[in-house]
Amino acid sequence: MKPSTEADFLRVLYQSWSDRMAENPALTIADLRGLFDEWHQPTREPEGVTYKFETVAGVEALWALPLDADPRKVILYTHGGGFAVGSAASHRKLAGHLAKHLGVTAIVLDYRRAPEHPFPAQLEDATAVYRALLARGFKANNITTSGDSAGGNLAIATVLKLRDDGVALPGAVIAFSPWLDMEHVGKTLQTNAATDALVSKAVLEAMSGMFLGEQGSRTNPLANPLKASYQGFPRLYLNAGSQETLLDNATDLAGIAKAAGVDVTLSVVDGMQHVFPFLAGRAVEADDELRRIAQWFKAA
């Protein structure tokens, strides 16, 4: 099925970023962060959602608070951007749509970013906020970790780290187009190179270099969750677009987790780009996907 006209908004935005990065190879990290803060543009403002700033466990964050949301349930949302760009501000509307569909609240983290703060700083921030939520009285089963791209990696790695530390695990994990492979060996990195308007091997190599720094290992399961064991992992929802280079990060993880006995749902939407739920409120493909996630979430 051909993507909707509205869905092309995301591809055009991504192509503009790719073009600007190619034209200006000397862009600083500050320049790139300014560029990627345009990520909010495809997402319509979710109706009936308010926002509140708070510092939790030393991490700055934005709460997304839908009207009539169940205050006992919360999404811990980690934004994408290669661990180096993106922000709570660029992702607050996406998190707001997700929270509204699920009928819960969400907290979007401004975790420490690379290259100033390489791995495992991001993971330390996410797990610290999770522990703080438990300390506030949230039941582990009422917490969902979620994120997109690099933030999808964090949503998964946070649970792996909590499991290693013997902490009660969240009830569910939702990852949009997760970037998991730090070795850059996935087949769709080549086969979808012509259709993905943003994510190339060169971009991933630059981002992973900043993320891992001089000490990080490309095969550490907490940095590369494709190398992890998934015994005892919570129910997992993965999605991706058929046109993106990171497609097989999601499909490979689905196979690994299912083999470990995890309750996994995988949704690959035809014709879609990287993190296509950014089109929430604009394109039918994103809104339909959020409805499917809500049905999955509430079925538990």
Secondary structure by P-SEA (a helix, b strand, c coil): cccccccaaaaaaaaaaaaaaaacccccaaaaaaaaccccccccccccbbbbbbbcccbbbbbbbcccccccbbbbbbbbcccccccccccaaaaaaaaaaacbbbbbbbcccccccccaaaaaaaaaaaaaaaaaccccccbbbbbccaaaaaaaaaaaaaaaaccccccbbbbcccccccccccccccccccccccccaaaaaaaaaaaaccccccccccccccccccccccbbbbbbbccccaaaaaaaaaaaaaaaccbbbbbbbccccccccccccccaaaaaaaaaaaaaaacc
